[in-house]
Amino acid sequence: MADKTVLNHYKEMVEKTKQLHLELMVLSSKMSCIVDRIYAELPDDAVAESLGLVGSGDLSNDQSSNSESSAPHLKNVLDTDHL
């Protein structure tokens, strides 16, 4: 009898997991639509500017191409000498 109770509990948990997964997929789809709509309404260079990808075109003086000056906290992550 205890085995049947455990099996029933397991089946309930599987069903709840399926329901939660379905809800997550619906929410993910809705969020994707919202993000797409927001992205479509932004000016073309707004995303690039926020990421620091818009520069003068001169790569020798462009601060966004210099990982040390634009992201000093990533210096150790980008340093491959220790590998």
One Martini backbone bead per residue (centre of mass of N, CA, C, O) as a GRO file, in nm:
protein
   83
    1MET     BB    1   0.056   0.063  -0.019
    2ALA     BB    2   0.301   0.256  -0.007
    3ASP     BB    3   0.375   0.232  -0.306
    4LYS     BB    4   0.114   0.366  -0.411
    5THR     BB    5   0.156   0.640  -0.275
    6VAL     BB    6   0.424   0.706  -0.411
    7LEU     BB    7   0.322   0.683  -0.701
    8ASN     BB    8   0.104   0.902  -0.680
    9HIS     BB    9   0.294   1.129  -0.599
   10TYR     BB   10   0.469   1.114  -0.852
   11LYS     BB   11   0.243   1.173  -1.057
   12GLU     BB   12   0.174   1.452  -0.945
   13MET     BB   13   0.456   1.576  -0.989
   14VAL     BB   14   0.461   1.537  -1.293
   15GLU     BB   15   0.212   1.710  -1.356
   16LYS     BB   16   0.317   1.972  -1.228
   17THR     BB   17   0.566   1.992  -1.408
   18LYS     BB   18   0.413   2.014  -1.674
   19GLN     BB   19   0.256   2.270  -1.601
   20LEU     BB   20   0.501   2.451  -1.543
   21HIS     BB   21   0.628   2.423  -1.820
   22LEU     BB   22   0.395   2.545  -1.979
   23GLU     BB   23   0.395   2.819  -1.836
   24LEU     BB   24   0.687   2.889  -1.909
   25MET     BB   25   0.647   2.888  -2.217
   26VAL     BB   26   0.437   3.112  -2.226
   27LEU     BB   27   0.606   3.332  -2.084
   28SER     BB   28   0.842   3.324  -2.282
   29SER     BB   29   0.681   3.409  -2.529
   30LYS     BB   30   0.583   3.680  -2.419
   31MET     BB   31   0.864   3.801  -2.367
   32SER     BB   32   0.964   3.783  -2.655
   33CYS     BB   33   0.752   3.977  -2.771
   34ILE     BB   34   0.828   4.221  -2.599
   35VAL     BB   35   1.123   4.242  -2.684
   36ASP     BB   36   1.071   4.271  -2.987
   37ARG     BB   37   0.906   4.531  -2.966
   38ILE     BB   38   1.117   4.705  -2.830
   39TYR     BB   39   1.345   4.663  -3.037
   40ALA     BB   40   1.182   4.780  -3.284
   41GLU     BB   41   1.155   5.080  -3.140
   42LEU     BB   42   1.441   5.121  -3.161
   43PRO     BB   43   1.703   5.254  -3.246
   44ASP     BB   44   1.964   5.126  -3.419
   45ASP     BB   45   2.197   5.248  -3.200
   46ALA     BB   46   2.106   5.185  -2.902
   47VAL     BB   47   2.238   4.911  -2.843
   48ALA     BB   48   2.530   4.978  -2.918
   49GLU     BB   49   2.564   5.208  -2.712
   50SER     BB   50   2.504   5.039  -2.451
   51LEU     BB   51   2.762   4.842  -2.534
   52GLY     BB   52   3.001   5.014  -2.672
   53LEU     BB   53   3.004   4.984  -3.014
   54VAL     BB   54   3.026   5.289  -3.059
   55GLY     BB   55   3.256   5.459  -3.259
   56SER     BB   56   3.491   5.639  -3.452
   57GLY     BB   57   3.662   5.401  -3.628
   58ASP     BB   58   3.923   5.427  -3.456
   59LEU     BB   59   4.098   5.164  -3.317
   60SER     BB   60   4.342   5.306  -3.168
   61ASN     BB   61   4.127   5.503  -2.978
   62ASP     BB   62   3.919   5.297  -2.900
   63GLN     BB   63   3.777   5.214  -2.596
   64SER     BB   64   3.587   4.965  -2.672
   65SER     BB   65   3.846   4.779  -2.766
   66ASN     BB   66   3.945   4.806  -2.466
   67SER     BB   67   3.919   4.584  -2.212
   68GLU     BB   68   4.061   4.731  -1.974
   69SER     BB   69   3.903   5.010  -1.983
   70SER     BB   70   3.596   4.897  -2.012
   71ALA     BB   71   3.678   4.610  -1.828
   72PRO     BB   72   3.857   4.557  -1.553
   73HIS     BB   73   3.699   4.306  -1.423
   74LEU     BB   74   3.798   4.113  -1.688
   75LYS     BB   75   4.104   4.067  -1.691
   76ASN     BB   76   4.125   3.780  -1.558
   77VAL     BB   77   3.939   3.637  -1.761
   78LEU     BB   78   4.113   3.725  -2.028
   79ASP     BB   79   4.355   3.595  -1.902
   80THR     BB   80   4.568   3.327  -2.053
   81ASP     BB   81   4.848   3.274  -1.907
   82HIS     BB   82   4.739   3.054  -1.686
   83LEU     BB   83   4.669   2.808  -1.907
   0.00000   0.00000   0.00000
